[in-house]
Amino acid sequence: MSEETKINTLGKAAAYQLADVTKTKPQFGLLTPKWLTRFLEFKGLDAGIYRVNRVKEGDTPLEVLCSSKPKSDVIPQGFVDYETKPREYILNSISTIINVKTQVADVFSSPYDQTKEQLALAVESLRERQESQLINNDDYGLLKNVADSQRIQPRNGAPTPDDLDELISKVWKEPSFFLAHPRAIAAFERECTRRGVPPVTANINGGNFILWRGIPLIPTDKLLVDGLKNPKSQSGKTNILLVRTGEARRGVIGLYQTGLQGEHSRGLSIRFRGIDDKGNASYLLSLYCSAAILADDAIAVLEDVEVGDYYDYDKA
């Protein structure tokens, strides 16, 4: 009777110790493209305050003469009156502190610089908060500052082409983009499909967006559904904004501070705070931002749209 030979081989666990490993940078799943700050026009401020001077409301600021015989009529006289208490926007500060042990930065910074990666993730986190504040801040957020005359309700709950057309009628002077939660955009697409009018798509600023009447629908999870970024329920209510952006067009603009010490990017400074007795290096990150609506008709909102309506179609 032959005896079976036992063969010894190198195992995976042991071989793994000598294998090269390709490492990635830290992946932060909560980061978004932050399209709003890409599409919104920004204006830099020197003193951190932006005053929006306006003409007093009225059909026309001045009476004028329209006549083929000017000598036979008296030309009206007057002046354009201004609001005496204009709105002022003061930049808001979003700040955080990052601490990195110098020993970690010295020993474990290959292939990726530990300090640089920590700062990069902190910057992205501040930019995420900036987008949320531009929409939801109690003082300057877009949602809180839409004029009552620019607020409308959907006809049947779900956002329909008719509802978006109504928004366009509110911001008809060169509207720039719709802003909506991805669930709201999906709900609108379902309504378009149901009516047989699927919207076209276009590549703008490096992203693919659906268009309605030539105006892109920009997704953001900062327009919350039932107060949540990622609601678990199939149904829920949210808002859709239509925005005209640009100072020259009397639209909505973002504001930021210029000339910051340790300026890293638009409105953001990174300042080294020193190293303590325990070898911890500290960095202060501060982002200064706000937003201003230059005219009431620069923005409108479709409120309380339902995102959970679905349809069954007859099979052909």
C-alpha beads as a LAMMPS data file, in Angstrom:
LAMMPS data file: protein, C-alpha beads

316 atoms
315 bonds

1 atom types
1 bond types

-500.0 500.0 xlo xhi
-500.0 500.0 ylo yhi
-500.0 500.0 zlo zhi

Masses

1 110.0

Atoms # bond

1 1 1 0.000 0.000 0.000
2 1 1 1.527 3.330 -1.113
3 1 1 1.847 6.175 1.325
4 1 1 0.358 9.523 0.159
5 1 1 2.959 12.288 -0.143
6 1 1 2.137 15.543 1.680
7 1 1 3.172 18.692 -0.232
8 1 1 3.940 21.893 1.705
9 1 1 3.342 25.202 -0.119
10 1 1 3.657 28.889 0.698
11 1 1 0.279 30.118 1.951
12 1 1 -1.519 33.325 0.994
13 1 1 -1.211 34.807 4.472
14 1 1 2.564 34.426 4.470
15 1 1 2.974 35.552 0.842
16 1 1 0.929 38.683 1.526
17 1 1 3.674 39.952 3.865
18 1 1 6.099 40.378 0.919
19 1 1 3.574 41.628 -1.612
20 1 1 3.429 45.252 -2.747
21 1 1 0.151 46.980 -1.942
22 1 1 -1.249 49.815 -4.040
23 1 1 -2.856 52.334 -1.701
24 1 1 -5.447 55.008 -2.460
25 1 1 -5.954 58.396 -0.919
26 1 1 -8.654 58.420 1.803
27 1 1 -12.074 58.082 0.174
28 1 1 -14.739 60.324 1.722
29 1 1 -18.111 59.007 0.595
30 1 1 -20.111 62.000 1.848
31 1 1 -18.467 64.477 -0.541
32 1 1 -20.582 65.818 -3.423
33 1 1 -19.730 67.737 -6.629
34 1 1 -21.047 70.976 -5.031
35 1 1 -22.478 72.225 -8.312
36 1 1 -24.139 75.270 -6.735
37 1 1 -20.820 76.957 -5.968
38 1 1 -19.659 76.196 -9.523
39 1 1 -22.713 77.724 -11.205
40 1 1 -23.196 80.664 -8.838
41 1 1 -21.338 83.873 -9.660
42 1 1 -19.173 85.052 -6.746
43 1 1 -18.038 88.532 -5.778
44 1 1 -15.048 89.233 -3.533
45 1 1 -15.393 91.747 -0.724
46 1 1 -12.725 93.940 0.865
47 1 1 -14.490 94.737 4.143
48 1 1 -16.796 91.743 4.647
49 1 1 -20.051 93.714 4.181
50 1 1 -22.192 93.937 1.033
51 1 1 -24.966 96.533 0.866
52 1 1 -27.765 96.018 -1.665
53 1 1 -29.103 99.464 -2.578
54 1 1 -32.495 99.390 -4.279
55 1 1 -34.865 101.816 -5.942
56 1 1 -38.196 102.241 -4.174
57 1 1 -40.899 100.014 -5.583
58 1 1 -43.162 101.401 -8.314
59 1 1 -44.241 100.801 -11.899
60 1 1 -41.718 103.303 -13.272
61 1 1 -39.132 105.359 -11.374
62 1 1 -39.763 108.466 -13.469
63 1 1 -42.525 110.022 -15.515
64 1 1 -41.451 110.626 -19.093
65 1 1 -42.822 112.478 -22.076
66 1 1 -43.613 110.602 -25.279
67 1 1 -44.569 113.159 -27.936
68 1 1 -43.768 114.019 -31.556
69 1 1 -44.103 117.700 -30.614
70 1 1 -41.917 118.188 -27.527
71 1 1 -42.161 121.979 -27.644
72 1 1 -45.924 121.862 -27.131
73 1 1 -45.769 119.899 -23.862
74 1 1 -44.012 120.336 -20.540
75 1 1 -41.338 117.718 -19.885
76 1 1 -41.958 115.969 -16.538
77 1 1 -39.421 116.565 -13.778
78 1 1 -38.417 114.344 -10.882
79 1 1 -35.776 111.972 -9.500
80 1 1 -35.314 108.288 -8.831
81 1 1 -35.845 107.615 -5.122
82 1 1 -33.926 104.957 -3.182
83 1 1 -34.722 102.796 -0.181
84 1 1 -33.311 104.479 2.923
85 1 1 -32.641 101.228 4.842
86 1 1 -31.050 98.822 2.354
87 1 1 -30.209 95.222 3.220
88 1 1 -26.619 94.535 4.286
89 1 1 -25.020 91.103 4.128
90 1 1 -22.208 90.343 6.569
91 1 1 -19.933 87.433 5.748
92 1 1 -20.450 84.307 7.822
93 1 1 -17.477 82.331 9.164
94 1 1 -17.221 78.532 8.947
95 1 1 -14.187 77.288 10.861
96 1 1 -12.475 74.148 12.104
97 1 1 -9.117 73.138 13.613
98 1 1 -7.039 70.188 12.385
99 1 1 -4.425 68.588 14.667
100 1 1 -1.710 66.256 13.345
101 1 1 1.019 64.628 15.448
102 1 1 4.394 65.616 14.045
103 1 1 5.653 62.063 14.609
104 1 1 2.863 60.722 12.373
105 1 1 3.575 63.351 9.734
106 1 1 7.305 62.564 9.818
107 1 1 7.193 58.759 9.775
108 1 1 3.995 57.871 7.900
109 1 1 3.931 60.376 5.030
110 1 1 4.881 58.069 2.170
111 1 1 3.358 57.762 -0.358
112 1 1 0.811 60.329 0.855
113 1 1 1.590 63.371 2.981
114 1 1 -0.525 62.892 6.134
115 1 1 -0.837 66.611 6.870
116 1 1 -1.782 67.435 3.289
117 1 1 -4.470 64.738 3.205
118 1 1 -5.952 65.886 6.522
119 1 1 -6.119 69.471 5.292
120 1 1 -7.600 68.444 1.943
121 1 1 -10.418 66.514 3.633
122 1 1 -11.053 69.420 6.016
123 1 1 -11.297 71.847 3.074
124 1 1 -13.817 69.590 1.334
125 1 1 -15.848 69.376 4.542
126 1 1 -15.932 73.175 4.827
127 1 1 -17.006 73.490 1.188
128 1 1 -19.822 71.000 1.840
129 1 1 -20.998 73.127 4.768
130 1 1 -20.700 76.264 2.630
131 1 1 -23.117 74.877 0.036
132 1 1 -25.551 73.908 2.782
133 1 1 -25.351 77.369 4.338
134 1 1 -25.871 79.121 0.999
135 1 1 -29.194 77.297 0.739
136 1 1 -30.388 76.875 4.335
137 1 1 -28.766 79.559 6.515
138 1 1 -31.380 81.363 8.633
139 1 1 -29.947 84.794 7.753
140 1 1 -28.777 84.714 4.129
141 1 1 -29.802 81.258 2.848
142 1 1 -31.619 81.256 -0.480
143 1 1 -34.643 79.305 0.780
144 1 1 -35.286 81.697 3.673
145 1 1 -34.983 84.834 1.526
146 1 1 -37.337 84.094 -1.373
147 1 1 -40.016 86.790 -1.515
148 1 1 -43.578 85.674 -0.744
149 1 1 -44.646 86.662 -4.259
150 1 1 -42.051 84.231 -5.652
151 1 1 -43.317 81.149 -3.777
152 1 1 -45.645 78.703 -5.504
153 1 1 -47.167 75.311 -4.763
154 1 1 -47.313 72.295 -7.108
155 1 1 -50.647 71.629 -8.794
156 1 1 -50.829 67.938 -7.877
157 1 1 -48.020 67.216 -5.434
158 1 1 -45.337 65.859 -7.773
159 1 1 -43.197 68.357 -9.735
160 1 1 -44.647 68.525 -13.250
161 1 1 -43.577 70.349 -16.422
162 1 1 -46.439 72.788 -15.742
163 1 1 -44.989 73.574 -12.308
164 1 1 -41.516 74.271 -13.690
165 1 1 -43.058 76.454 -16.382
166 1 1 -44.761 78.407 -13.610
167 1 1 -41.369 78.861 -11.917
168 1 1 -39.965 80.200 -15.186
169 1 1 -42.776 82.757 -15.285
170 1 1 -41.518 84.026 -11.912
171 1 1 -37.843 84.246 -12.969
172 1 1 -38.347 85.022 -16.637
173 1 1 -35.480 87.505 -17.005
174 1 1 -32.608 85.235 -18.065
175 1 1 -33.045 82.325 -15.611
176 1 1 -29.767 80.462 -15.039
177 1 1 -30.570 77.091 -13.435
178 1 1 -32.998 75.047 -11.389
179 1 1 -31.664 73.646 -8.123
180 1 1 -33.202 70.468 -6.712
181 1 1 -32.553 67.320 -4.683
182 1 1 -31.746 64.293 -6.894
183 1 1 -35.001 62.675 -5.714
184 1 1 -36.941 65.737 -6.929
185 1 1 -35.206 65.616 -10.320
186 1 1 -36.062 61.920 -10.624
187 1 1 -39.691 62.702 -9.729
188 1 1 -39.795 65.399 -12.415
189 1 1 -38.345 63.013 -14.994
190 1 1 -41.065 60.470 -14.167
191 1 1 -43.718 63.132 -14.762
192 1 1 -42.098 64.006 -18.092
193 1 1 -42.016 60.331 -19.086
194 1 1 -45.683 59.945 -18.170
195 1 1 -46.546 62.873 -20.460
196 1 1 -44.289 61.744 -23.289
197 1 1 -41.991 64.791 -23.093
198 1 1 -38.635 63.453 -21.843
199 1 1 -36.176 66.326 -21.229
200 1 1 -32.952 66.581 -23.202
201 1 1 -29.501 66.477 -21.622
202 1 1 -26.431 68.652 -22.041
203 1 1 -22.841 68.777 -20.798
204 1 1 -22.277 71.987 -18.823
205 1 1 -19.262 72.837 -16.662
206 1 1 -18.035 69.265 -16.977
207 1 1 -21.276 67.618 -15.840
208 1 1 -24.263 66.062 -17.621
209 1 1 -27.606 67.644 -16.705
210 1 1 -31.149 67.369 -17.911
211 1 1 -32.660 70.577 -19.300
212 1 1 -36.153 71.956 -19.162
213 1 1 -36.870 74.763 -21.626
214 1 1 -33.103 74.988 -22.084
215 1 1 -32.462 75.549 -18.351
216 1 1 -30.346 72.918 -16.523
217 1 1 -31.612 71.115 -13.417
218 1 1 -28.674 71.100 -10.989
219 1 1 -28.708 68.395 -8.277
220 1 1 -27.812 69.005 -4.648
221 1 1 -28.551 67.028 -1.500
222 1 1 -28.567 70.273 0.525
223 1 1 -32.179 70.903 -0.527
224 1 1 -33.462 68.414 2.002
225 1 1 -36.289 65.892 1.644
226 1 1 -38.369 65.918 4.834
227 1 1 -35.349 67.506 6.525
228 1 1 -32.916 64.782 5.412
229 1 1 -30.166 64.536 2.805
230 1 1 -30.745 60.830 2.229
231 1 1 -34.291 59.950 3.276
232 1 1 -35.040 56.271 3.767
233 1 1 -38.738 56.590 3.017
234 1 1 -39.911 56.274 -0.592
235 1 1 -42.087 59.352 -0.244
236 1 1 -41.205 62.818 1.037
237 1 1 -41.440 66.537 0.304
238 1 1 -38.798 69.012 -0.787
239 1 1 -38.374 72.317 -2.668
240 1 1 -37.128 73.264 -6.135
241 1 1 -35.417 76.620 -6.721
242 1 1 -35.031 78.586 -9.943
243 1 1 -32.166 81.085 -9.857
244 1 1 -30.840 83.917 -11.985
245 1 1 -27.209 84.518 -11.083
246 1 1 -24.883 87.450 -11.740
247 1 1 -24.417 90.971 -10.388
248 1 1 -24.773 92.545 -13.834
249 1 1 -28.127 90.787 -14.308
250 1 1 -29.407 91.780 -10.847
251 1 1 -29.457 88.151 -9.832
252 1 1 -28.211 86.001 -6.956
253 1 1 -24.501 86.147 -6.139
254 1 1 -22.208 84.435 -3.668
255 1 1 -19.965 86.572 -1.463
256 1 1 -16.485 85.881 -0.100
257 1 1 -13.633 87.724 1.599
258 1 1 -10.520 88.643 -0.375
259 1 1 -6.970 89.264 0.843
260 1 1 -7.067 86.754 3.692
261 1 1 -3.902 85.912 5.583
262 1 1 -2.969 82.362 4.596
263 1 1 -5.410 82.463 1.678
264 1 1 -5.799 78.968 0.223
265 1 1 -8.678 79.427 -2.242
266 1 1 -11.780 81.588 -2.684
267 1 1 -12.732 82.888 0.769
268 1 1 -10.708 80.199 2.576
269 1 1 -7.624 80.635 4.730
270 1 1 -5.391 77.985 6.323
271 1 1 -3.196 79.266 9.174
272 1 1 -0.578 77.299 11.081
273 1 1 -1.182 77.693 14.830
274 1 1 2.056 76.122 16.024
275 1 1 3.238 72.927 17.734
276 1 1 2.421 72.201 21.367
277 1 1 4.604 70.471 23.984
278 1 1 3.241 67.062 22.973
279 1 1 4.291 67.452 19.348
280 1 1 0.829 68.194 17.927
281 1 1 0.809 70.535 14.937
282 1 1 -2.365 72.622 14.685
283 1 1 -4.012 74.357 11.701
284 1 1 -6.956 76.773 11.697
285 1 1 -9.213 76.675 8.628
286 1 1 -11.680 79.545 8.146
287 1 1 -14.120 79.987 5.270
288 1 1 -15.959 83.314 4.883
289 1 1 -19.103 83.286 2.767
290 1 1 -22.605 84.643 2.260
291 1 1 -25.106 85.152 -0.559
292 1 1 -27.148 88.109 -1.736
293 1 1 -30.377 88.325 -3.736
294 1 1 -30.194 91.581 -5.683
295 1 1 -33.814 91.582 -6.897
296 1 1 -36.914 89.719 -5.760
297 1 1 -37.473 88.204 -9.206
298 1 1 -33.945 86.695 -9.239
299 1 1 -35.183 83.578 -7.425
300 1 1 -38.384 81.581 -6.990
301 1 1 -39.261 78.362 -5.193
302 1 1 -41.664 75.509 -5.858
303 1 1 -42.535 74.379 -2.346
304 1 1 -43.516 71.007 -0.890
305 1 1 -43.155 68.867 -3.994
306 1 1 -43.756 65.151 -3.507
307 1 1 -40.907 62.857 -4.634
308 1 1 -42.590 59.487 -4.099
309 1 1 -45.138 59.231 -6.922
310 1 1 -44.551 56.279 -9.288
311 1 1 -46.582 54.939 -12.215
312 1 1 -47.310 51.585 -13.829
313 1 1 -47.343 51.484 -17.610
314 1 1 -49.233 49.056 -19.830
315 1 1 -46.931 46.619 -21.571
316 1 1 -46.986 46.939 -25.367

Bonds

1 1 1 2
2 1 2 3
3 1 3 4
4 1 4 5
5 1 5 6
6 1 6 7
7 1 7 8
8 1 8 9
9 1 9 10
10 1 10 11
11 1 11 12
12 1 12 13
13 1 13 14
14 1 14 15
15 1 15 16
16 1 16 17
17 1 17 18
18 1 18 19
19 1 19 20
20 1 20 21
21 1 21 22
22 1 22 23
23 1 23 24
24 1 24 25
25 1 25 26
26 1 26 27
27 1 27 28
28 1 28 29
29 1 29 30
30 1 30 31
31 1 31 32
32 1 32 33
33 1 33 34
34 1 34 35
35 1 35 36
36 1 36 37
37 1 37 38
38 1 38 39
39 1 39 40
40 1 40 41
41 1 41 42
42 1 42 43
43 1 43 44
44 1 44 45
45 1 45 46
46 1 46 47
47 1 47 48
48 1 48 49
49 1 49 50
50 1 50 51
51 1 51 52
52 1 52 53
53 1 53 54
54 1 54 55
55 1 55 56
56 1 56 57
57 1 57 58
58 1 58 59
59 1 59 60
60 1 60 61
61 1 61 62
62 1 62 63
63 1 63 64
64 1 64 65
65 1 65 66
66 1 66 67
67 1 67 68
68 1 68 69
69 1 69 70
70 1 70 71
71 1 71 72
72 1 72 73
73 1 73 74
74 1 74 75
75 1 75 76
76 1 76 77
77 1 77 78
78 1 78 79
79 1 79 80
80 1 80 81
81 1 81 82
82 1 82 83
83 1 83 84
84 1 84 85
85 1 85 86
86 1 86 87
87 1 87 88
88 1 88 89
89 1 89 90
90 1 90 91
91 1 91 92
92 1 92 93
93 1 93 94
94 1 94 95
95 1 95 96
96 1 96 97
97 1 97 98
98 1 98 99
99 1 99 100
100 1 100 101
101 1 101 102
102 1 102 103
103 1 103 104
104 1 104 105
105 1 105 106
106 1 106 107
107 1 107 108
108 1 108 109
109 1 109 110
110 1 110 111
111 1 111 112
112 1 112 113
113 1 113 114
114 1 114 115
115 1 115 116
116 1 116 117
117 1 117 118
118 1 118 119
119 1 119 120
120 1 120 121
121 1 121 122
122 1 122 123
123 1 123 124
124 1 124 125
125 1 125 126
126 1 126 127
127 1 127 128
128 1 128 129
129 1 129 130
130 1 130 131
131 1 131 132
132 1 132 133
133 1 133 134
134 1 134 135
135 1 135 136
136 1 136 137
137 1 137 138
138 1 138 139
139 1 139 140
140 1 140 141
141 1 141 142
142 1 142 143
143 1 143 144
144 1 144 145
145 1 145 146
146 1 146 147
147 1 147 148
148 1 148 149
149 1 149 150
150 1 150 151
151 1 151 152
152 1 152 153
153 1 153 154
154 1 154 155
155 1 155 156
156 1 156 157
157 1 157 158
158 1 158 159
159 1 159 160
160 1 160 161
161 1 161 162
162 1 162 163
163 1 163 164
164 1 164 165
165 1 165 166
166 1 166 167
167 1 167 168
168 1 168 169
169 1 169 170
170 1 170 171
171 1 171 172
172 1 172 173
173 1 173 174
174 1 174 175
175 1 175 176
176 1 176 177
177 1 177 178
178 1 178 179
179 1 179 180
180 1 180 181
181 1 181 182
182 1 182 183
183 1 183 184
184 1 184 185
185 1 185 186
186 1 186 187
187 1 187 188
188 1 188 189
189 1 189 190
190 1 190 191
191 1 191 192
192 1 192 193
193 1 193 194
194 1 194 195
195 1 195 196
196 1 196 197
197 1 197 198
198 1 198 199
199 1 199 200
200 1 200 201
201 1 201 202
202 1 202 203
203 1 203 204
204 1 204 205
205 1 205 206
206 1 206 207
207 1 207 208
208 1 208 209
209 1 209 210
210 1 210 211
211 1 211 212
212 1 212 213
213 1 213 214
214 1 214 215
215 1 215 216
216 1 216 217
217 1 217 218
218 1 218 219
219 1 219 220
220 1 220 221
221 1 221 222
222 1 222 223
223 1 223 224
224 1 224 225
225 1 225 226
226 1 226 227
227 1 227 228
228 1 228 229
229 1 229 230
230 1 230 231
231 1 231 232
232 1 232 233
233 1 233 234
234 1 234 235
235 1 235 236
236 1 236 237
237 1 237 238
238 1 238 239
239 1 239 240
240 1 240 241
241 1 241 242
242 1 242 243
243 1 243 244
244 1 244 245
245 1 245 246
246 1 246 247
247 1 247 248
248 1 248 249
249 1 249 250
250 1 250 251
251 1 251 252
252 1 252 253
253 1 253 254
254 1 254 255
255 1 255 256
256 1 256 257
257 1 257 258
258 1 258 259
259 1 259 260
260 1 260 261
261 1 261 262
262 1 262 263
263 1 263 264
264 1 264 265
265 1 265 266
266 1 266 267
267 1 267 268
268 1 268 269
269 1 269 270
270 1 270 271
271 1 271 272
272 1 272 273
273 1 273 274
274 1 274 275
275 1 275 276
276 1 276 277
277 1 277 278
278 1 278 279
279 1 279 280
280 1 280 281
281 1 281 282
282 1 282 283
283 1 283 284
284 1 284 285
285 1 285 286
286 1 286 287
287 1 287 288
288 1 288 289
289 1 289 290
290 1 290 291
291 1 291 292
292 1 292 293
293 1 293 294
294 1 294 295
295 1 295 296
296 1 296 297
297 1 297 298
298 1 298 299
299 1 299 300
300 1 300 301
301 1 301 302
302 1 302 303
303 1 303 304
304 1 304 305
305 1 305 306
306 1 306 307
307 1 307 308
308 1 308 309
309 1 309 310
310 1 310 311
311 1 311 312
312 1 312 313
313 1 313 314
314 1 314 315
315 1 315 316
